[in-house]
Amino acid sequence: MNFETLRDADFGKLDQAITAWEDMIKKLEELKNEARDDMKAKSDRANWAGVNAAVSRQFITKTAGEFADAHAQATSIYNILKDTRGELASYKKQLVEATERGRKKNLTVTPTGGGGFTVTMIIHPDRAAEGTTVPYHSPRDAEELRDDVQRILNRATESDSTAAKVLKAIADQAQIGFADVEYRDRDTAAEAVKKAEEAAKIIKEKGDEMSPEEFRKLNGLLASYKNDPLFQEQFATQVGAEGFMKFWADLSSPDSPNDLVRTQLNQLGDFQKNLGHVLGGATLSDSPAMRQWENDMVRLGSERFHSRTGDSYGFQILANVMRTGEWDGQFLNRWGNDLVAHEKKMKIPGHYYQMQPAPRLNFIGNEDFGRDPVTGLATALRNNPGAATQFFNTTEPQDNAAWLLKERPYFDDSPLTDGPNEAREAVGKAMFAAVSGVSDSTDPDIVNQPHTDDQRRAMKRALEHLAATGDDFPPEFREPMAYAMGNHGDQVHMAMSSPLVEHDLDASQLMEVSKQISRNRDAYQILTQVMHQPIMADIYNEKAHPEDSLDRAGRTIGFLEEARYQATESDKGKELADASWRKAWRYHIVGGIVGPWAPPLDWAQRAVDMATSNMLEDEQARIEDAAAVKNQSTYQKRRGELQAIADIWYEQNKEWAEDPAHEGYSGQHGVYKQIDESANDGNKKAQGVSGSQ
């Protein structure tokens, strides 16, 4: 900022802009609150289905979010303008005061061409009128005035330029709509940009040759600003896609010049997590520089990056920081689609990603080495259920679900430990997120929302692909699929209770998948427990024909029992069950009542707990008394569970059951006989769809 501009500054128009933004904030706050408390609240409470559930609810949620983002962005702009106006006005006042002090010493500040200025005498003593006393000044006084003016101009320039910089950065965050960016003042936003530049400079100038002290500084900056949108975008774009790839490849090499992998090993996991939060958050920005960064990342996925001890593909490198943070869904799908296409094109065997000597690319935990990029991709998809749904429904240019659930040749990425395949575990969790819209299937506080058409489609596709694996069904998919079936419990219950009728979900596929889930005792228990939820919801909600809900309950239990029998008592003598069946049973906490079917939560949980507790007693008796004999009826095997369900049904339908017009449903005998017959019939029907009759 030059001398004249600051000296003659008129803040009238800026004041008008600040007032206009202040008024805008008030209006946007009203709209934000109205959208949140009225429009979105009503949408959340509405029991919508079909197009309304799939389209209208999402539109309302997105619109409410846009109002909130608009309010946040307007608040930031107002705060920055207000701060900058206050600072510039202060610097103008300081400039005037400085020039006045100079005048008292016969010094004046005069603007020169090019925005500069010079300090000169007002009246030269030799030219003063006779009798005029000219104030004395020393050369030091002139130098001090010059320095004071320059210091004020420098500070005003810094204030003005940083304001322009952060305002542009905020505006660039969203190409369309508004960015969720809020800063309380100009300095906070400017500091975020400054710290991003510092962090990026360490990587660009030092890379893995940074000292341990520089590494700790870098990690501290990432940790402090990992949720700051401006820091995220500025850091990512200044490091660049290729710069990050080369840095991580070198850092992972065990012979880095300053031996960071050894001396900072206890911090590398946190460093990786912090990077994931920063880079993931950066993908939410829609700035031109960030769009280029994403394009470069997709392009570099199939490139090999050389370190001193081995090579890594770009897919492998980026996938490891995808394990944490919130990643943009569109980017995840573009990158993931390219990864699957590349793997299919290369016809990957396990050694494709295990180049020797292979560096360790993952420092979170002590299990997998981070060589399988699907682990990171699936983890990121799990954390973004909407992106997971889109990914698992993609069939062009290839069928992603078929590849990950059925066709892909997985490999051991944790050669130092035994246990489940980490990539398959991550895919199972991502699959659940895709079909449910929920990230964590084990969260006891989940209250599932009605499914969208895309989520239902993802469920059908997952069921189809996993059923096709037969006895090659991966063990890592058992529990996620059990939770998925519970999440879609209304449809699963209908198909299991009348398997010979056509439903949205194929009963024969449900039987095959249920059988494979039942090969493991804990997964089978989860499946049974989550299916108690839609059974109880059906009992609670069926008022027109209460007898039907009792019949459906028995048939579904019979279906599950047949799946269990086929998994554990194969006629062919093939041992399908694992050793878990011989262990003592314990209660698993399972959350998530199915949305539109759900009765009041306290009643539902009490009923589910009762049915599950009795089921566990039945199963424990099988172990202790060798009760699993082939010719026993379903009712004999699961008497406690079925009686508990019948008691719950009778409690909800006592008036109907005691009506003389409805014979055979007495609380002492009739309900047990009815559910007994239904369970055994369900068992036989299940045999039919499985082809075992």
C-alpha positions as CSV (number, residue, x, y, z in Angstrom):
1,M,0.0,0.0,0.0
2,N,1.5,3.4,-1.0
3,F,1.6,6.6,1.0
4,E,-1.2,8.5,-0.8
5,T,-3.6,5.6,-0.8
6,L,-3.5,5.2,3.0
7,R,-3.3,9.0,3.7
8,D,-6.3,9.7,1.6
9,A,-8.3,6.5,2.4
10,D,-12.0,7.0,2.6
11,F,-13.6,4.0,4.4
12,G,-17.2,5.0,3.6
13,K,-17.8,2.4,1.0
14,L,-16.0,-0.3,3.0
15,D,-18.2,0.7,6.0
16,Q,-21.3,0.2,3.8
17,A,-20.1,-3.2,2.7
18,I,-19.5,-4.2,6.3
19,T,-23.0,-3.1,7.3
20,A,-24.4,-5.0,4.4
21,W,-22.6,-8.2,5.4
22,E,-23.8,-7.7,9.0
23,D,-27.4,-7.5,7.8
24,M,-26.8,-10.5,5.5
25,I,-25.5,-12.5,8.5
26,K,-28.7,-11.8,10.5
27,K,-30.9,-12.8,7.5
28,L,-28.9,-16.0,6.9
29,E,-29.0,-16.9,10.5
30,E,-32.8,-16.8,10.4
31,L,-32.9,-18.9,7.3
32,K,-30.3,-21.3,8.7
33,N,-32.4,-21.8,11.9
34,E,-35.6,-22.1,10.0
35,A,-34.1,-24.6,7.6
36,R,-32.7,-26.6,10.5
37,D,-35.5,-26.4,13.1
38,D,-38.4,-26.5,10.7
39,M,-37.8,-27.8,7.3
40,K,-35.0,-30.4,8.1
41,A,-36.5,-31.3,11.5
42,K,-39.9,-32.2,9.8
43,S,-38.0,-34.1,7.1
44,D,-36.1,-36.1,9.7
45,R,-39.3,-37.0,11.6
46,A,-41.3,-37.9,8.4
47,N,-41.8,-41.6,7.7
48,W,-41.0,-41.2,3.9
49,A,-40.6,-44.0,1.4
50,G,-39.9,-44.4,-2.3
51,V,-38.9,-41.3,-4.2
52,N,-39.5,-39.0,-1.2
53,A,-37.0,-40.9,0.9
54,A,-34.5,-41.2,-1.9
55,V,-34.7,-37.6,-3.3
56,S,-36.7,-35.2,-1.2
57,R,-35.1,-36.0,2.1
58,Q,-31.6,-35.7,0.6
59,F,-32.5,-32.4,-1.1
60,I,-33.8,-30.9,2.1
61,T,-30.8,-32.0,4.1
62,K,-28.4,-30.6,1.4
63,T,-30.4,-27.3,1.3
64,A,-30.3,-26.9,5.1
65,G,-26.6,-27.5,5.0
66,E,-26.2,-24.8,2.3
67,F,-27.9,-22.3,4.5
68,A,-25.6,-23.2,7.3
69,D,-22.5,-23.0,5.1
70,A,-23.7,-19.6,3.7
71,H,-24.1,-18.2,7.2
72,A,-20.6,-19.5,8.2
73,Q,-19.0,-18.0,5.1
74,A,-20.8,-14.7,5.4
75,T,-19.7,-14.5,9.1
76,S,-16.1,-15.1,8.1
77,I,-16.2,-12.4,5.4
78,Y,-17.8,-9.9,7.8
79,N,-15.2,-10.6,10.5
80,I,-12.3,-10.3,8.0
81,L,-13.6,-7.0,6.5
82,K,-14.4,-5.6,10.0
83,D,-10.9,-6.5,11.3
84,T,-9.2,-5.1,8.2
85,R,-11.2,-1.9,8.2
86,G,-10.3,-1.4,11.9
87,E,-6.6,-2.0,11.3
88,L,-6.4,0.2,8.2
89,A,-8.2,3.0,10.0
90,S,-5.7,2.7,12.8
91,Y,-2.7,2.8,10.4
92,K,-4.2,5.9,8.7
93,K,-4.4,7.6,12.1
94,Q,-0.8,6.5,12.9
95,L,0.3,7.9,9.5
96,V,-1.4,11.3,10.1
97,E,0.1,11.5,13.6
98,A,3.6,10.6,12.3
99,T,3.4,13.3,9.6
100,E,2.2,15.8,12.1
101,R,5.1,15.1,14.4
102,G,7.4,15.6,11.4
103,R,5.8,19.0,10.6
104,K,6.6,20.1,14.1
105,K,10.2,19.5,13.2
106,N,10.0,21.2,9.8
107,L,9.7,17.8,8.0
108,T,7.2,16.7,5.5
109,V,6.5,13.4,3.7
110,T,6.0,13.8,-0.1
111,P,4.7,11.0,-2.4
112,T,7.0,10.1,-5.3
113,G,6.3,8.3,-8.5
114,G,5.8,4.5,-8.3
115,G,4.0,4.6,-4.9
116,G,7.1,5.7,-3.0
117,F,7.7,8.7,-0.7
118,T,10.4,11.0,0.4
119,V,11.1,13.0,3.6
120,T,12.1,16.6,3.0
121,M,12.3,19.9,4.9
122,I,9.2,22.1,4.7
123,I,11.2,25.4,4.7
124,H,15.0,25.4,4.2
125,P,16.6,27.6,6.9
126,D,18.5,29.6,4.2
127,R,15.2,30.4,2.4
128,A,13.1,31.3,5.5
129,A,11.6,34.8,5.6
130,E,13.4,37.3,7.7
131,G,12.4,36.9,11.4
132,T,11.0,33.4,10.8
133,T,12.1,30.7,13.2
134,V,12.4,27.3,11.6
135,P,12.1,24.4,13.9
136,Y,15.3,22.4,14.4
137,H,15.6,18.8,13.3
138,S,18.6,16.5,13.1
139,P,19.4,14.0,10.4
140,R,18.3,11.4,12.9
141,D,14.8,12.9,13.1
142,A,14.4,12.7,9.3
143,E,15.5,9.0,9.4
144,E,13.1,8.2,12.2
145,L,10.2,9.8,10.4
146,R,11.1,7.9,7.2
147,D,11.3,4.6,9.2
148,D,8.0,5.3,11.0
149,V,6.1,6.0,7.8
150,Q,7.6,2.9,6.1
151,R,6.8,0.7,9.1
152,I,3.2,1.9,9.1
153,L,2.8,1.4,5.3
154,N,4.3,-2.1,5.6
155,R,1.8,-3.1,8.3
156,A,-1.1,-1.6,6.3
157,T,0.1,-3.5,3.2
158,E,0.3,-6.7,5.3
159,S,-3.2,-6.1,6.6
160,D,-4.6,-5.4,3.2
161,S,-2.8,-8.2,1.3
162,T,-3.6,-10.9,3.9
163,A,-7.2,-9.9,3.9
164,A,-7.3,-10.2,0.1
165,K,-5.5,-13.5,0.3
166,V,-7.8,-15.2,2.8
167,L,-10.9,-13.7,1.2
168,K,-9.9,-15.2,-2.1
169,A,-9.0,-18.5,-0.5
170,I,-12.4,-18.7,1.2
171,A,-14.2,-17.8,-2.0
172,D,-12.3,-20.5,-3.9
173,Q,-13.3,-23.3,-1.5
174,A,-16.6,-23.8,-3.3
175,Q,-17.1,-23.3,-7.1
176,I,-20.9,-23.6,-6.6
177,G,-22.7,-22.9,-3.4
178,F,-21.0,-22.1,-0.2
179,A,-18.0,-23.4,1.7
180,D,-18.2,-24.5,5.3
181,V,-15.5,-22.1,6.4
182,E,-15.8,-19.9,9.5
183,Y,-13.2,-17.7,11.1
184,R,-13.6,-15.3,14.0
185,D,-11.2,-12.8,12.6
186,R,-8.8,-12.0,9.8
187,D,-5.6,-13.0,11.7
188,T,-6.9,-16.5,12.4
189,A,-7.5,-17.1,8.8
190,A,-4.2,-15.6,7.7
191,E,-2.4,-17.6,10.3
192,A,-3.8,-20.8,8.9
193,V,-2.6,-19.9,5.5
194,K,0.8,-19.0,6.9
195,K,1.2,-22.2,8.8
196,A,0.2,-24.2,5.8
197,E,3.0,-22.5,3.8
198,E,5.5,-23.4,6.6
199,A,4.4,-27.0,6.7
200,A,4.6,-27.4,2.9
201,K,8.0,-25.7,2.8
202,I,9.5,-28.4,5.2
203,I,8.3,-31.2,2.9
204,K,9.3,-29.4,-0.4
205,E,12.7,-28.3,0.8
206,K,13.7,-31.1,3.1
207,G,11.5,-34.2,2.4
208,D,12.7,-37.2,4.3
209,E,16.0,-35.5,5.0
210,M,14.3,-33.2,7.5
211,S,15.7,-33.4,11.0
212,P,13.8,-35.0,13.9
213,E,13.1,-31.5,15.2
214,E,11.7,-30.4,11.8
215,F,9.6,-33.6,11.7
216,R,8.1,-32.9,15.1
217,K,7.3,-29.3,14.1
218,L,5.7,-30.5,10.9
219,N,3.6,-33.1,12.8
220,G,2.6,-30.5,15.3
221,L,1.4,-28.1,12.6
222,L,-0.6,-30.9,11.0
223,A,-2.2,-31.9,14.3
224,S,-3.0,-28.3,15.2
225,Y,-4.6,-27.4,11.9
226,K,-5.9,-30.8,10.7
227,N,-9.5,-29.6,10.7
228,D,-8.8,-26.1,9.3
229,P,-10.2,-25.8,5.7
230,L,-7.8,-23.1,4.5
231,F,-4.8,-24.9,6.0
232,Q,-5.9,-28.2,4.4
233,E,-6.3,-26.7,0.9
234,Q,-3.2,-24.6,1.0
235,F,-1.0,-27.4,2.4
236,A,-2.2,-30.0,-0.1
237,T,-1.9,-27.8,-3.2
238,Q,1.5,-26.3,-2.2
239,V,3.0,-29.8,-1.6
240,G,1.4,-31.0,-4.8
241,A,0.2,-34.5,-5.7
242,E,3.6,-35.7,-7.0
243,G,5.5,-34.0,-4.2
244,F,3.4,-35.9,-1.6
245,M,3.9,-39.2,-3.5
246,K,7.7,-38.9,-3.6
247,F,7.8,-37.7,0.0
248,W,5.9,-40.7,1.4
249,A,7.8,-43.2,-0.7
250,D,11.1,-41.8,0.6
251,L,9.8,-41.5,4.2
252,S,8.8,-45.1,4.2
253,S,12.3,-46.2,3.2
254,P,14.1,-47.5,6.3
255,D,17.4,-45.9,5.3
256,S,16.2,-42.2,5.2
257,P,19.2,-39.9,5.8
258,N,18.1,-38.8,9.2
259,D,16.6,-42.2,10.0
260,L,13.2,-40.8,10.7
261,V,11.5,-44.2,10.5
262,R,13.6,-45.4,13.4
263,T,14.0,-42.3,15.6
264,Q,10.4,-41.1,15.1
265,L,8.7,-44.4,14.8
266,N,6.4,-43.7,17.8
267,Q,5.1,-40.6,16.0
268,L,4.8,-41.9,12.5
269,G,1.3,-43.4,13.1
270,D,0.0,-40.1,14.4
271,F,1.7,-38.3,11.6
272,Q,0.0,-40.6,9.1
273,K,-3.4,-40.0,10.8
274,N,-2.9,-36.2,10.7
275,L,-1.9,-36.3,7.1
276,G,-5.1,-38.2,6.3
277,H,-7.3,-35.6,8.1
278,V,-5.5,-32.7,6.3
279,L,-5.5,-34.2,2.8
280,G,-9.0,-35.7,3.1
281,G,-10.4,-32.4,4.2
282,A,-8.6,-30.7,1.3
283,T,-10.5,-32.8,-1.1
284,L,-13.7,-31.2,0.2
285,S,-12.5,-27.9,-1.3
286,D,-13.5,-27.0,-4.8
287,S,-10.8,-24.6,-5.6
288,P,-9.2,-24.8,-9.1
289,A,-5.8,-25.8,-7.5
290,M,-7.5,-28.6,-5.6
291,R,-9.3,-29.9,-8.6
292,Q,-5.9,-30.1,-10.4
293,W,-4.5,-31.9,-7.3
294,E,-7.2,-34.5,-7.5
295,N,-6.7,-35.0,-11.2
296,D,-3.0,-35.5,-10.6
297,M,-3.7,-38.0,-7.9
298,V,-5.9,-40.2,-10.1
299,R,-3.3,-40.0,-12.9
300,L,-0.4,-40.9,-10.6
301,G,-2.1,-43.9,-9.1
302,S,-0.6,-46.4,-11.6
303,E,2.8,-44.7,-11.6
304,R,5.7,-46.3,-9.7
305,F,7.6,-44.2,-7.2
306,H,11.1,-45.2,-6.4
307,S,12.7,-45.0,-3.0
308,R,16.2,-46.1,-2.0
309,T,15.0,-49.6,-1.0
310,G,12.0,-50.4,-3.1
311,D,9.1,-49.2,-5.3
312,S,5.6,-48.3,-4.6
313,Y,2.6,-47.5,-6.8
314,G,0.8,-44.2,-6.3
315,F,-2.3,-46.2,-5.4
316,Q,-0.5,-47.8,-2.5
317,I,0.9,-44.5,-1.2
318,L,-2.3,-42.4,-1.2
319,A,-4.4,-45.3,0.1
320,N,-2.5,-45.3,3.4
321,V,-3.4,-41.8,4.3
322,M,-7.0,-42.5,3.3
323,R,-7.4,-44.5,6.5
324,T,-8.3,-41.3,8.4
325,G,-10.1,-38.1,7.6
326,E,-13.2,-37.2,5.6
327,W,-12.6,-37.7,1.9
328,D,-14.8,-36.2,-0.8
329,G,-17.1,-38.9,-2.3
330,Q,-16.6,-37.9,-5.9
331,F,-12.9,-38.1,-5.6
332,L,-13.1,-41.5,-3.8
333,N,-15.2,-42.9,-6.6
334,R,-13.0,-41.6,-9.4
335,W,-9.8,-42.8,-7.7
336,G,-11.4,-46.1,-6.6
337,N,-12.8,-46.8,-10.1
338,D,-9.4,-46.2,-11.5
339,L,-7.8,-48.5,-9.0
340,V,-10.2,-51.4,-9.7
341,A,-9.8,-50.9,-13.5
342,H,-6.0,-51.0,-13.1
343,E,-6.1,-54.1,-11.0
344,K,-8.3,-55.9,-13.4
345,K,-6.2,-54.8,-16.4
346,M,-3.0,-56.1,-14.7
347,K,-4.7,-59.3,-13.6
348,I,-3.1,-58.9,-10.2
349,P,-1.6,-61.8,-8.4
350,G,-0.6,-61.2,-4.8
351,H,3.1,-60.4,-5.6
352,Y,2.0,-57.4,-7.8
353,Y,2.0,-55.1,-4.8
354,Q,4.8,-56.9,-2.9
355,M,7.8,-55.5,-4.8
356,Q,11.0,-56.6,-3.2
357,P,12.4,-55.2,-1.1
358,A,9.0,-53.7,-0.2
359,P,8.9,-50.7,2.1
360,R,6.4,-50.5,4.9
361,L,3.8,-47.9,3.9
362,N,1.5,-48.0,6.9
363,F,2.5,-47.0,10.4
364,I,-1.0,-47.0,12.0
365,G,-1.0,-50.1,14.2
366,N,1.4,-53.0,13.9
367,E,-0.5,-55.4,11.6
368,D,-0.6,-54.7,7.8
369,F,2.3,-53.2,5.9
370,G,0.0,-51.0,3.9
371,R,0.9,-52.6,0.6
372,D,-2.7,-53.4,-0.3
373,P,-4.4,-50.2,-1.5
374,V,-7.9,-51.7,-1.1
375,T,-7.5,-51.5,2.7
376,G,-7.2,-47.7,2.6
377,L,-9.8,-47.2,-0.1
378,A,-12.4,-49.4,1.8
379,T,-11.7,-47.6,5.0
380,A,-12.3,-44.2,3.4
381,L,-15.5,-45.5,1.8
382,R,-16.7,-46.8,5.2
383,N,-16.2,-43.3,6.6
384,N,-18.3,-41.8,3.8
385,P,-21.3,-44.1,3.4
386,G,-22.8,-42.1,0.5
387,A,-19.6,-42.6,-1.5
388,A,-19.6,-46.3,-0.5
389,T,-23.1,-46.7,-1.8
390,Q,-22.2,-45.2,-5.2
391,F,-19.0,-47.2,-5.4
392,F,-20.6,-50.6,-4.7
393,N,-23.4,-49.8,-7.2
394,T,-20.9,-48.9,-10.0
395,T,-21.0,-51.4,-12.9
396,E,-19.2,-49.3,-15.6
397,P,-16.4,-49.5,-16.6
398,Q,-16.4,-52.5,-14.3
399,D,-18.5,-54.0,-11.5
400,N,-16.8,-52.8,-8.3
401,A,-18.8,-54.9,-6.0
402,A,-18.2,-58.1,-7.9
403,W,-14.5,-57.4,-7.9
404,L,-14.2,-56.7,-4.2
405,L,-16.7,-59.2,-2.8
406,K,-16.2,-62.2,-5.2
407,E,-13.4,-62.0,-7.8
408,R,-10.4,-60.1,-6.3
409,P,-7.4,-62.3,-5.4
410,Y,-6.5,-60.9,-1.9
411,F,-3.0,-61.4,-0.4
412,D,-1.4,-61.5,3.0
413,D,-0.3,-58.0,3.9
414,S,0.6,-58.9,7.5
415,P,3.2,-61.7,7.2
416,L,4.4,-61.2,10.8
417,T,1.0,-61.9,12.4
418,D,-1.8,-64.5,11.9
419,G,-5.4,-63.5,11.6
420,P,-8.1,-62.1,9.3
421,N,-7.2,-60.5,6.0
422,E,-7.1,-56.7,6.8
423,A,-8.2,-55.7,3.3
424,R,-11.2,-58.0,3.3
425,E,-12.2,-56.8,6.8
426,A,-12.1,-53.2,5.5
427,V,-14.2,-54.1,2.5
428,G,-16.8,-55.8,4.7
429,K,-17.2,-52.7,6.7
430,A,-17.4,-50.5,3.6
431,M,-20.0,-52.9,2.2
432,F,-22.1,-52.4,5.3
433,A,-21.8,-48.6,5.0
434,A,-22.9,-48.9,1.4
435,V,-26.1,-50.8,2.1
436,S,-27.0,-49.0,5.4
437,G,-25.8,-45.4,5.2
438,V,-24.1,-46.0,8.6
439,S,-20.3,-46.1,9.2
440,D,-20.2,-48.3,12.3
441,S,-22.3,-51.4,12.4
442,T,-21.5,-52.0,16.1
443,D,-22.5,-48.6,17.4
444,P,-25.2,-49.4,20.0
445,D,-26.8,-46.0,19.6
446,I,-27.6,-46.4,15.9
447,V,-31.1,-45.5,14.8
448,N,-31.2,-46.5,11.1
449,Q,-33.0,-44.2,8.6
450,P,-35.2,-45.5,5.8
451,H,-33.2,-46.9,3.0
452,T,-32.8,-45.1,-0.3
453,D,-33.3,-47.0,-3.6
454,D,-29.5,-47.0,-4.1
455,Q,-28.9,-48.6,-0.7
456,R,-31.4,-51.3,-1.4
457,R,-29.8,-51.9,-4.8
458,A,-26.4,-52.2,-3.1
459,M,-27.8,-54.7,-0.7
460,K,-29.2,-56.9,-3.5
461,R,-25.9,-56.8,-5.3
462,A,-23.9,-57.6,-2.2
463,L,-26.2,-60.5,-1.4
464,E,-26.0,-61.8,-5.0
465,H,-22.2,-61.7,-5.2
466,L,-21.6,-63.2,-1.8
467,A,-24.1,-66.0,-2.3
468,A,-22.3,-66.9,-5.5
469,T,-19.1,-67.6,-3.5
470,G,-20.6,-70.7,-1.9
471,D,-18.3,-72.4,0.5
472,D,-15.5,-70.0,-0.5
473,F,-17.4,-67.2,1.3
474,P,-14.7,-65.2,3.0
475,P,-14.8,-65.4,6.8
476,E,-14.1,-61.7,7.1
477,F,-17.5,-60.9,5.4
478,R,-19.6,-63.0,7.8
479,E,-20.2,-60.4,10.5
480,P,-20.6,-57.4,8.2
481,M,-23.1,-59.3,6.1
482,A,-25.0,-60.4,9.3
483,Y,-25.3,-56.7,10.3
484,A,-26.3,-55.8,6.8
485,M,-29.1,-58.3,6.8
486,G,-30.3,-56.9,10.2
487,N,-30.1,-53.4,8.8
488,H,-32.5,-54.5,5.9
489,G,-34.3,-56.7,8.4
490,D,-37.8,-55.8,7.1
491,Q,-37.1,-57.2,3.7
492,V,-35.0,-60.1,5.0
493,H,-37.8,-61.1,7.5
494,M,-40.4,-61.1,4.7
495,A,-38.3,-63.2,2.4
496,M,-37.3,-65.7,5.1
497,S,-40.8,-66.1,6.4
498,S,-42.2,-66.9,3.0
499,P,-39.2,-68.0,0.9
500,L,-41.3,-69.6,-1.9
501,V,-42.8,-66.2,-2.8
502,E,-40.9,-63.6,-4.9
503,H,-39.5,-60.7,-2.8
504,D,-37.1,-57.9,-3.3
505,L,-34.4,-60.1,-1.8
506,D,-33.9,-63.6,-3.2
507,A,-34.7,-66.2,-0.6
508,S,-32.2,-68.8,-2.0
509,Q,-29.4,-66.2,-1.9
510,L,-30.4,-65.4,1.7
511,M,-30.2,-69.1,2.6
512,E,-26.8,-69.5,1.1
513,V,-25.4,-66.4,2.8
514,S,-27.1,-67.3,6.1
515,K,-25.5,-70.7,5.9
516,Q,-22.1,-69.2,5.3
517,I,-22.6,-66.7,8.2
518,S,-23.6,-69.6,10.4
519,R,-20.3,-71.4,10.0
520,N,-19.0,-69.1,12.7
521,R,-20.9,-69.1,16.0
522,D,-20.4,-65.4,16.8
523,A,-21.5,-64.3,13.4
524,Y,-24.6,-66.6,13.6
525,Q,-25.5,-65.1,17.0
526,I,-25.3,-61.6,15.5
527,L,-27.5,-62.6,12.6
528,T,-30.1,-64.2,14.9
529,Q,-30.1,-61.2,17.3
530,V,-30.4,-58.6,14.5
531,M,-33.3,-60.6,13.0
532,H,-35.1,-60.4,16.4
533,Q,-35.4,-56.7,15.7
534,P,-37.6,-56.8,12.6
535,I,-39.5,-59.8,14.1
536,M,-40.4,-57.6,17.1
537,A,-41.2,-54.6,15.0
538,D,-43.5,-56.8,12.8
539,I,-45.3,-58.0,16.0
540,Y,-45.7,-54.5,17.2
541,N,-46.9,-53.0,13.9
542,E,-49.1,-55.7,12.5
543,K,-52.6,-54.8,13.7
544,A,-54.9,-55.8,10.8
545,H,-54.0,-59.5,11.1
546,P,-51.9,-60.2,14.2
547,E,-51.8,-63.9,13.6
548,D,-49.7,-63.3,10.5
549,S,-46.8,-61.7,12.5
550,L,-46.7,-64.7,14.8
551,D,-46.6,-67.0,11.8
552,R,-43.9,-65.0,10.1
553,A,-41.8,-65.0,13.3
554,G,-41.9,-68.7,13.6
555,R,-41.1,-69.2,9.9
556,T,-38.1,-66.9,10.0
557,I,-36.7,-68.7,13.1
558,G,-37.2,-71.9,11.2
559,F,-35.3,-70.5,8.2
560,L,-32.4,-69.5,10.4
561,E,-32.3,-72.8,12.1
562,E,-32.1,-74.6,8.7
563,A,-29.2,-72.4,7.7
564,R,-27.5,-73.2,11.0
565,Y,-28.0,-76.9,10.5
566,Q,-26.7,-76.9,7.0
567,A,-23.6,-75.0,8.1
568,T,-22.8,-77.2,11.1
569,E,-24.2,-80.7,10.3
570,S,-23.3,-81.3,6.6
571,D,-24.6,-84.6,5.3
572,K,-21.4,-84.8,3.2
573,G,-19.3,-85.0,6.3
574,K,-17.5,-81.8,5.4
575,E,-16.6,-79.8,8.5
576,L,-17.9,-76.3,7.8
577,A,-18.2,-74.9,11.3
578,D,-15.2,-73.6,13.3
579,A,-14.3,-74.2,16.9
580,S,-16.3,-71.2,18.1
581,W,-19.4,-73.4,18.3
582,R,-17.9,-75.4,21.2
583,K,-17.3,-72.3,23.3
584,A,-19.7,-70.8,25.9
585,W,-22.2,-68.3,24.6
586,R,-22.2,-64.7,25.6
587,Y,-24.5,-61.8,24.8
588,H,-23.4,-59.4,22.0
589,I,-24.6,-55.8,22.1
590,V,-26.2,-55.0,18.7
591,G,-27.5,-51.6,18.0
592,G,-29.7,-50.2,15.2
593,I,-33.4,-50.6,15.1
594,V,-34.7,-50.7,11.5
595,G,-36.2,-47.3,10.6
596,P,-39.8,-47.4,9.4
597,W,-40.6,-50.7,11.2
598,A,-39.3,-49.6,14.5
599,P,-41.6,-49.6,17.5
600,P,-40.6,-47.4,20.5
601,L,-37.0,-48.1,21.3
602,D,-37.4,-49.1,24.9
603,W,-40.1,-51.7,24.1
604,A,-38.1,-53.0,21.1
605,Q,-34.9,-53.4,23.0
606,R,-36.6,-55.2,25.9
607,A,-38.3,-57.6,23.5
608,V,-35.0,-58.2,21.5
609,D,-33.1,-58.8,24.8
610,M,-35.7,-61.3,26.0
611,A,-35.7,-63.3,22.7
612,T,-31.9,-63.2,22.5
613,S,-31.4,-64.3,26.1
614,N,-33.7,-67.3,25.6
615,M,-31.9,-68.2,22.4
616,L,-28.6,-68.2,24.2
617,E,-30.0,-70.6,26.8
618,D,-31.1,-72.9,24.0
619,E,-27.8,-72.9,22.4
620,Q,-25.9,-73.5,25.6
621,A,-28.1,-76.5,26.2
622,R,-27.1,-77.9,22.8
623,I,-23.5,-77.8,23.9
624,E,-24.1,-79.3,27.4
625,D,-26.7,-81.9,26.4
626,A,-25.6,-82.7,22.8
627,A,-29.1,-81.5,21.9
628,A,-28.4,-80.9,18.2
629,V,-29.9,-84.2,16.8
630,K,-30.9,-84.3,13.2
631,N,-34.4,-85.5,13.6
632,Q,-35.5,-82.9,16.2
633,S,-38.0,-80.3,15.3
634,T,-37.1,-76.6,15.1
635,Y,-39.3,-76.1,18.1
636,Q,-37.4,-78.6,20.2
637,K,-34.1,-77.1,19.3
638,R,-35.2,-73.5,20.0
639,R,-38.0,-73.8,22.5
640,G,-36.9,-71.0,24.8
641,E,-36.4,-68.5,22.0
642,L,-39.8,-69.4,20.3
643,Q,-41.7,-69.3,23.6
644,A,-40.2,-65.9,24.4
645,I,-41.3,-64.6,21.0
646,A,-44.8,-66.1,21.5
647,D,-45.0,-64.5,25.0
648,I,-44.1,-61.1,23.5
649,W,-46.6,-61.5,20.7
650,Y,-49.4,-62.5,23.3
651,E,-48.5,-59.4,25.4
652,Q,-49.0,-57.2,22.4
653,N,-52.2,-59.0,21.1
654,K,-53.8,-60.3,24.2
655,E,-57.2,-58.8,23.5
656,W,-57.3,-60.2,20.0
657,A,-56.0,-63.6,21.1
658,E,-58.7,-63.9,23.8
659,D,-61.5,-63.1,21.4
660,P,-63.5,-66.3,21.0
661,A,-63.6,-65.7,17.3
662,H,-59.8,-66.3,17.2
663,E,-59.4,-69.9,18.4
664,G,-56.0,-71.5,19.0
665,Y,-54.1,-68.4,20.3
666,S,-54.5,-68.9,24.1
667,G,-51.6,-67.7,26.2
668,Q,-51.2,-71.0,28.0
669,H,-50.9,-73.3,25.0
670,G,-52.3,-72.0,21.6
671,V,-49.6,-69.4,20.8
672,Y,-46.8,-72.0,21.5
673,K,-48.5,-74.5,19.2
674,Q,-48.9,-71.9,16.5
675,I,-45.3,-70.8,16.5
676,D,-44.1,-74.4,16.8
677,E,-45.9,-75.3,13.6
678,S,-44.7,-72.1,11.8
679,A,-41.1,-72.7,12.8
680,N,-41.1,-76.3,11.6
681,D,-42.9,-75.2,8.4
682,G,-40.3,-72.5,7.9
683,N,-37.6,-75.0,8.3
684,K,-39.0,-77.2,5.6
685,K,-39.5,-74.2,3.2
686,A,-35.9,-73.2,3.8
687,Q,-34.8,-76.7,2.8
688,G,-36.8,-76.3,-0.4
689,V,-35.1,-73.0,-1.5
690,S,-31.7,-74.4,-0.6
691,G,-32.2,-77.5,-2.7
692,S,-31.6,-79.9,0.3
693,Q,-35.0,-81.6,0.1
